[in-house]
Amino acid sequence: MHILFFAPYFNQPRGNSTTIKRLVHFLHKQNINTSVIPYLENDNWYYPQADIYHILHATRFLQWSRENGFTLDRPYLVTMGGTDINIDLQEDMEEEMFAFLDHAKFITVFTEDAKEKVNHLAPEWGEKTIVITQGIWMPWNISKRSQEMIPRILLPAGLRPVKDVLHVLPALDRLKEDYTDMDFTILGANLDGNVHAEIQKAAMSRNWMKYAGVVPYEVMKIWYETAQIVINTSQSEGQSIALMEAMAMGRPVIARNNEANRALISHGRTGWIYETMPEFAEAVHSIVNDRFMREMVVQQARDWIIEHCSPEEEAIAYHQLYRKI
């Protein structure tokens, strides 16, 4: 069996490339041959003969295939991420998108909520829409956390409006008065010039804040080890790999209240969910000042990731779908 993946990125350090590298690695362990076309990385890619196409991100792929005259001449399945589900997949979607998804042998999503949204648009897709949670692959040894909470706050996110990376800045400004050594770092690819300019402007007047640019997954270990709190401020999500990695590495997480984050985090049990600035500040205070609570939540989060986010099980689930096509 030979699977040809179409993914937006593979070589560039993006969340999509982390996902595809993980899938390829664990599918190889099951003796499945794979190839990858990173369709948004402009290059002269080799198109091998394959049995099945596995397409990541419907909207981006459809636009690319239209612009490049690519024909889907093999059976295919589609994995839909947050942008697909929350922004592009609407009741007024184009006929071309509907036909593309209608002809897919399977549609995979990361959460039950995402499946409900797909089924709401097209109930006839219900049987072929499958929930497969992303696996977390940690090829690192995890160092013990520092007990002294400064705190160091890390936000891994590509710079796009939907990520809303400055959302908690008002709360951080107030928290700085209580925690004078606090620092705040944003990591991620510069995908929007306006967002980047806003971050640079904000950082100029705050010596405790910085944008550290893009960091490849393979060297993220040091950033997770240094961080004491990892946050997510997205208006909407598919399933945040950064939060899941932080939970696996034993870092407390605070996430904005959206459907995907609520599916991932149980408030007060495996992390903290916030909606308002006071709620965000309260979560930080709890993490910094209540060591017992912090350690309990961190351990429960790690246990949850181990139980529900196995990359081996993820690959097995996809293998089972391939065999049905």
N, C-alpha and C positions, 0 to 999 in steps of 0.2 A: 504494500500500500504506500502510495506517494501522495502527500498532502502539500499543495502549493498555497502558502499563506500570502494574502495581500494585506499588508499593514501600512499605516501612514508612514511610520518611521521604524528603522532598525538600528542604524548606526548613530543617529543623533540621540543625545541623552534626554529622552522624553518618557513619560509614563507608558506610552504605547510600546516603546522599544523594550522596556522592562518586561511588559506582559508577553510580548512575542518571543523574547529570548528565553523566558521561563518555560513557555509552552514547548518550544523547540527542544530544549534540553530534556524535559521529562517525557516527551513523546519519543525521543531517540532511545530512551531507556526501555521503551516498550517495542523497540525494533520497528518503528514507523519512520519511513524516510520523509524528510521535509525539505522544502525550499521556501525562500521568502522573497517577495517583491515589495520593497519599501516604496510605495507608489508616489509618495510626496518628496522623496529624495531623488532629485533629477540625476539620472545616470543611465548608462546603457546596460540595463539588467538582462540577464539570461532568462528566457522563459522555457523551463523544462516541460516535458510531457508529464502530466500528473493525473491522478485518478479523481481527486476531489479538490475544489477550491474552498479555502476557508478565509472569509473576508472579515476584516475588522473595520468597524465604523462605516455604516451604510452610506451616509451622506457624502463623506469625503471620497469614498471609492466611486460612487455613482458619478460624481462630477469629474473625477479623473478619467474614468472609463469613457465618458462622453467626449472629453477633450482629446483623448488619445485613440479613439476608435477601437477600443478593446471589446472583444466579443466574449461573452460567457458561454463557452462551449463544453463545459464540464458541469456536473452536478455541484451545487455549492451550499454552504451554510454561512450564516451571517451572525457575527457577535456584535451586539449593539452596546455602545458605551453611554456615558452620561449626556454628552451633547446630542447624540441621536435621540435618546429617550425624552429628555427634558426640554429640548429646544426645537429640534427639527421634525420630530415625529408628531405631527399635529393633524387634526381632522381635515385640514385643507391641503394636505401634502399632495405633491404632483402625482399624476397618473404613473409617470415613469418610476417613481419611488415605490408606489403601491405594487406595481407589476414586479419590480425587482424583489421585494420582500415576499410577494405572493408565490413566486417561482422558487424561492429558497426551500431546500429540503427541511432545514431546521433554522430557527432563530434562537440564539442563546443570549441571555441577559444575566446580570449579576445578582439581582434581588427579586423577591416576590412582588414588591411594589412596581418594579419595571415590567414584570410580566403582566401585571394587571393593566398597566397603561397600554401595552401592546394589544392585549385582548379587548380592551375597551374600543380601540380603533377598528379592530378586525376580529370579531369573535371566532371566525373560521380558522384563525391562526393559533388558537388556544392549544390544540394538541401538539403542534410542532414547536411551540415556544417553551424552551427549557431553561431553568435556572441553574447556572453553574457558578458558584462562588469562586472568586479569584484565589489562587494559592499564594502563599507567601514563602518565598525562597530566600533564606538568609545564609549566604555562603561566608559568614564571618563568625569569629568567636566574640561573644558579648562581654564587655568589661563591666565590672561592678560600678554602680552609680555612685557619684559623690553624694554624701549625706547632707552637706551644707547647701541649702536651697537659696540661690541668689535672687531671683531665678533667671535662668537662660531660656528664652522662649524662641522656638524655631517654627517657621512657617514654610514648608516645602510646597511650592505651587508655581506653575507656569504663569507668566504675567498676562492674564486675560481679564476682561471685565467681569466675567462670571465668577472668577476666583475671589474678587473683592478683597484683595490682600490688605487694604488699609481699613477694613471695617472696624477693627477693634482698637484703632489708634486712640480714640478718645478715652477708652478705658485704660490703655497702657500709659497715657499721659498722667492719669490720676494714680495708677499703681506705682509709677516711678517715684512719687512722693513717699510712699511707704517702703519701697525697696530701692534704695539709692544705687545699688550695684547692678540692678536689672539690665539685661540687654535683650534685643529683639533682632532676629536675623530672618530675612526672606531669601529663599533659594529657589531658583527656577529659571527656565529659558525666557528671554525677552521676546514675547510674542505680540506685544502691542506697545507701540511707541508712546501713546498717550498715558497708559498705565505706568510705563517705565518712568516717564517724566514726572508723574505725580509722586512716585516713590522717591525719586532723587530729590525732589523739592522737600518732601517730608523729612528725609534723612538729614538734609542740610542743617535743620534747626534742632536735631536730636542726636547728640553724640553717642547715644546708647542704641541707635538703630542703624542697620546697614542692609544693603542689598548685595549679596555675595555672588550673584550671577548663576550660571548653570553649572551643575555638578553631576558627572556621570554616576550612574547607579553603583558601579563597581567601587567607587571611593566615597560612598555616602556613609560608610561605617563611622568615620571620625565625627561627622556632623551629628549623627544620632547619639553617639557616646557623649559628646560635649553638651548636647541639649538636655535640659531638665524638664521641659514641658514642650510638647509638639501640638500645634493647633491647626485647625482647618476652618477657613472663613467663607467657604464657597456658598454662593446663593443656591446652587444645585450641584449634585454630584451623581456619578454613576456608582462608583465604589472606590473610595480613596485608598490607593496603595500606600501612600505615605503614612496615613493613620495606622493602617494595618501593620506596616513595618515597625512603626514606633511602638505599638502595642506588643509586638513580638520581641522587641528589644528591651522591654521593661521600662518604657517611658510613659508617664501619664499623658493623656491626650484630652484636649478640649476642642469640641467641634460645634460648628454652627448648626442650629436646628433646621435640618432639611430631611427629606424622606430617606435618602440613602444613608446619611449619618445616623439617623435614628435606628435604621435596620442594623447598623454595624455596632453601635455603642448603646449599652444600657446605662442610663444616667445614674451615677453614684455607685455603679457596680463594676463596669469595665472602663469607665471614662466619665467625662462630663459633657453635657449638652447645654449650650447657652443660646439665648435669643436676644437678650438685652445687654447693654454694657454693664449694669450692676450684676447680672447673672455671670458674665464673663469674669468680672473682678472677684466675685464670690468663689468661683471655681479656682482661680489662682490662689486666693487666700487659703482655701481648703487644702490645696496641694502643698503649699509652702509650709503651713503651720500645723497641719494634722498628719504627723508622720504615720501613725497607725492606719488611718484612713487611706493615705497615699499608697502604702505598701500593700494593703489588702486589695485595693482597686487594680493596682499594677499586676499583681499575681493573678487575679481573676481574668484580667484582659489577656495575659499571656496564655492562660489555660484555654480561654475561648478560641484564640487564634490557632493553637495546636489542634484543638478538636474540630474546628470548622473550616480551616484554610490550608489543608494539606495540598501541596503542589502535585504529589503523586496521585491523590484522589481526583484532582482537577483533570490531569492528563487521562486518567482512566475514563472519566465521564465523557471527554471528547472522543476518545477511542471508541467507546460504545456507540456514539452517534455516527462516527465514520462508518462503522460496520453495518449500520442500518441503511446507509445510502446506496 
